[in-house]
C-alpha cells in the first residue's frame, strides 16, 4: 500500500476511503478480462452485471472466482440461491447491492 501511495497510484481521502484513478481501474479490469475473454466464469473477478447475474442464476460459478460485485437498481427485485456460490471456494470479496429477495 505504501508503494502505491508513494507512486500516486492510489490516494486516501478525508473520509479514509481508498481511491484510484479511473484509468488504473480500467487497466486492471482489462487484465482480468484477458484471463478468459469468452468464458467470464473463468475470470478471477466479476463485475459486469449481466455476466454476473447469468453466472449466478445458472450456477456457473467456478473455483477461479475470487471477487464478485453485483449491483441492481432498487426497482428490480432479484432472487438468487446460495447454491450459486457453492463452487466459488476461493471467493474473498462479495459485494451485493440492490433489492434482493429473502432467499439470499
ABEGO torsion letter per residue (X at the ends): XAAAAAAGABBBBAAGBBBBBAAAAAAAAAAAAAABAABAAABABBABAAAAAAAAAAGABBAABABBBBBBBAABBBBBBAAAAAABAABABBBBBEBBBAAX
